[in-house]
């Protein structure tokens, strides 16, 4: 694998605040992937739809949680490129504390088992999403947690960055790997994910073959389904019960990417609801579900983000998995393919489409599950 520090950009900071509209300022075990990119878009679109609620905004503002990533990382970040694009790191943490305990033992610290880099291109009509497998072995930079420095490390799993240094360390690690400054981050957990799906009224999918996975507690016959929150969580955690799948996290990522598009469509459908009470319920659930950076943790900022994301259809989003191969020393882990990975990040840095050649020979999009859910 390539040394991630080799791609790190340490140019001047792009500023301490980022507009939520997407325009960048020049100065200033059995775990699921929580699909927070769509949750964030859903929150924003629903808030736009319910704009007439007025005073309710103050109540919803109180639900939001924010972390000041800019203050935590300082100036040691990639350059703030003012080209009209937008980059968001989408995280799903796997803490088993509290209500999440039913999904496995609490091992003493959350990890970011979902990581998606959303790149919205200039003009905000199309986007690319790069999923980073949790088991990818990387060089992790040093981070600071609770005022104490955590030393960097080599050949460690990507999802340990969140475990040792929280969201700021996850952002720093992605920026080190990609050379791209993240404008925002969004995060959700098990319980919040389920509640939001239920508030939306479920998500419609079609399975071409049955799915039976005792590990994720999901059992679906072939055919059309409206998934509940519990079933949706099961689907994005499933890797053993899909016919033709290889039982890996890479196959599970393919299911997640399909589900993201279905969820996006559901969000758009909910936008036509006329019941203020229903809209408030959805918006209240959504704002309690997500944690964001401090530049996004207000209703106004989320509304601005909605204007950025609202014009992007599900068929205008190109979803890929980071180009990887199975590690020769530990086949349960994967390592980035250096040349192809750099092609991906370079394309996004230049606001270009990801070339097909970047995915050649990658194990990332060959999990065997891509054709079983629509």
N, C-alpha and C positions, 0 to 999 in steps of 0.2 A: 504494500500500500504506500501511497505517497505521504510525505510528512506534511501534516495539515498546517504546521507553522510556516511552511514554505509559501503558502497561499495567503497568509494573513496580511491584511492591508492596515497600516498604522498611520495613514494620512490624517490631516486635521479633522476634527469632529465636524459633523454636519449640523451641529447646533443642539441646544438643549431641548427644543420643542419641535414637534412635527405636526403639521396640520393634519386633521383627520380627513380632509378631502382628498388626500393622495398627492398633493403638490408639496414638494420638499423644499425646505428653506436652505439656502446656502450657508447662512450663519446660524445661528443660534446653536417463567411460571405461568399462570393463566391470567393474562392481563389483556385489557382491551385497548383499542385506540379510540379515544374520545375525539370526535370529529369537530373540533371547535371552530374551524374556519367557517363552516356553514352555520354554526350556532351564532357566531358573531354577526354574519350577514343577516341571519334571521332576526336577531334582536334589533338590528338597525332598521331593517325593512318594516318590521312590525311597529316600531316606534314612529316611523314616518307615517304609516297608515293611521296610527292613533294620535296624530298630531293635535287633533281637536280636543284632546283630554286636558290640555292646559296645565292646571295646577298639579295634576298627577305626576308631571315631570319631576317635581321636587321630591315626591315620595320615591319615584324610581331611582333618582340620583342617589338616594340614601342606601339603595341595595348594592351599588357597584363597589368593587374592591379594586384598588390600583397599587402597582409597585413602580417606584421611580427607577427605571432601568438606566436612564441617562445619568442620574447622580451616581448610581452604583458602578457604572463602567467608566465614567469620565471621558477623557480624550483618547484613550487607547482603543480606537475603533476605526473601521474603514471610513473612507472619505464619504462625505455627504454629497452625492452626485445629484444635481438638480436637473433631471431629464424628464420629469413628469411621471415617472413610474412610482410604484409603491411596493414595499416588501414587508410581509407580516410573518412572524414565526408563530405557528399554531402548535400549542402544547397540550398533551393530556397526561396528567399525573396519576400515578397508580397507588396512592396511599390507601391502605386497608384499615385505617382508623375509623372509629365511629360506625356509621351506617354502611361503610364500604367493606366491613370485616367479612361479610358473607361471601365475598369474592376471593378470599384467601387470607392467609395469616399476615398480620402486620409485622414486617421485617425490620421495622425501626426507621424507615425513611422512604419518602415518595421518590419515584423515578419518572422521567418523562417518556412513557412508553409510546406516545404518539408524538411525532415531530414532522410537521409539514411546513415547507417554505412556500408561501403564496407570493408570486410575483405578478402584480397587475401592470400591464404594459401602458406606455404613454397613450393617452386617449381614452383609457379605461373601458375598452370594448372587449378585451380578451385578457386571459391570464394563464399562467403555468403554475402547477403545483408539483413540488419535488418532495416526495416522502423519504425520510431518512430512517432506515431500519434501526430499531432500538439496539440490536446486537452488533452493530457496526463497530469494529475496533478502530479507534482513532487516537490521535495525540491530543489530550485535553490540556488547555492552557491553565495557568494558575488563576484562582478565583478568590474572592473575599466573601466570607459568610460570618455574620454577627461580629464584624470588625476584625476577624482573624483570617489570615491568608491560608488558603488551601493550595498546596503545591500541585503543579501540573503533573501529568503522568502519560506514559506511552502504552499503547496496546490495551486500552481500557474501553469498555462498552460505552457507546454514545450516551445511553440513558443514565449513566452515573453522574454526568455533569449536573443534572438537576438535583440528584441525591446529595452531592457534596456542597453545592453552592446555590441551590434554588434557581428560580427563573433567570436571574441575572447571569449566572454561570452558563445556563443553557444557551442564552442569547450570545454570550461571548464565545462559546464553543462553535456555534453555527457561523458566527461572523469570522472566526479564525479559519474554519474549513472552507468557507465560500468566498471570502473577501468582499462580502456584501453587507452593508449596514442595514440592520433591521429597523424599520420605522416603528413597528408595533409588535406586541406579542399578545396572545389570547390563550387562556387555559380553562379547562373544565374537568370535573371528575365523574366517577361512576354515577352517583346519585343525581347530580345535576343534569347529566346527559339524559337519563331516563325520564326525569320530570319534564324536561323540555319537549321531548318527543311526545309524551302523553298530552301535554298542553296543546301541542300542534294538532292533535287528533290522530297521531300515527303516521307512518310513512309507507307508501305503496311500493312494493317490489314484485318481481316475478322470478321464480326459481325454475330452471329447466330440469333439475333433478332434485330429489329429496336431500335435505341436510339433517343429519343426526349427529349431534356432538354433545356427549354427556359432560364434557369439561366446561363448555359454555352454556349448558342447559338449554340448547336450542334444538328443536325438533320440528321441521317443516316439511310437508309433502311438496311435490312439484306443483307449481301453479301460481296463481295470483294471491298476494297476501297484503293486508294492511298491518304492519308490525306495530306492536305496542312498544313502550319504552324498554321494557324488560327484554322483549324479543330483539329489538334493535341493538341493544347492548350485547346480546348473545351473538348476533350476526357479526358485529365488528370485532368480536373476540374469537370467532370461530376459526380454527385451522385444521382440526382433525376430521370433521364430519362432512367435508365437501368431496363428492366423487371426482376423482382425477387430480385433486390437490396433492401437494407434496408434504403437507403437514407442517409447513414452515411459517415463520412470521412473514416471509415474502409473499406467500399465498394469501395470508390474511390481509396484507396491505391492498391486494387487488380487490378484495371484497369491500374494504373500507372506501376505496376510491369510487367504486360503483355506488355505494350507499350515499356518499357525499352528493353525487349528482341527483339521486332520488330525493334526498332531503332538501336540496336547493329547490327542486320543483315543488315540493310540498310547501315550503316557505312562501313561494310565489302564489300558490293557490290560497293559502290562508290570508294573504293580503287583501282578498276581495271580501272578507267577512265584514258585516255591518254592525255586529254587536259590540258596543264599547266594553261591556263586561268581559266578553271573551278576549278581546284584544288586550285589555288590562291584565287579565290572568296570564296570557302568554308573555306579555312584556315584563310583568312582575317576576314570573318564573325565570325568564331568560336573564334578566339583570341580576338575579340572585345566583345564577348558575356560573357566570363567567368571572374570571379574574383577568385584568388587562394591565397594560402599562398605564402610568398616570396621565398620559396624553389622551387616552381613550376612555377614562372612567368618569364620563359625564354624558348625560343624554344628548347634549349638543354635539359632542365629539362623535358619538355613535351615529347620530343622524347624518353628520357629514360623511362618515364612512359609508353609510347606506347609499348616499348619492354617488359615491365612487363605485361601489360594487353593484348597484342596482341595475346597470345596463349590461351586465355580463351574463349571458345565458349559459346553461350547463354544457351545451355543445361548443361553447367558445372557451372552455377551460381544458388545457392539455395537462393530463396527470401522468407523471412518471415516478419511478422509484430511482433513487440514487444508484448509479451504475456500480455494482459490487460483484464480487466473486466469493465463494466459500473459502474460508481461511484454511490454508494447507496444514497448519499446526492444530487447529481446533475447528472441525467441520460444523460445529454448532454455532459458529460465529462467521461474520462476513467482513470483508475488507474492501475499501473503495478501489475501483480500477482507476489508477492515477490519470491516464490520458483522457479517458471518457468523462471522469468526474470533472476535470478541469474544463472540458468542453461545455458541460452543463452550466457551471458557474460563470464561465466567461460569456456565454450567450446571455444569461440574465444580467450580468454586469453591464453589458452593452445594449440591453433592452431588445434582444433578438430572440426569435423562436429557438427552442432547443432542437438541434439537428438530430436526425434519425441515427447518424453515425455514432452519436454519443451513447446510444443504448445498445449498440452492437456488442455481442458477447457478454452482456450483463445477465446475471442471474436474477436481477431485481424484478423484472416483469415476466418471469417464467414460473410463477408459483402454481400454475395450472388451474386457477379458480376464476379467471377473468370472464369465462363464458357462461357461468352457471347462475348468475344473478343479473337481472336487468331492471 
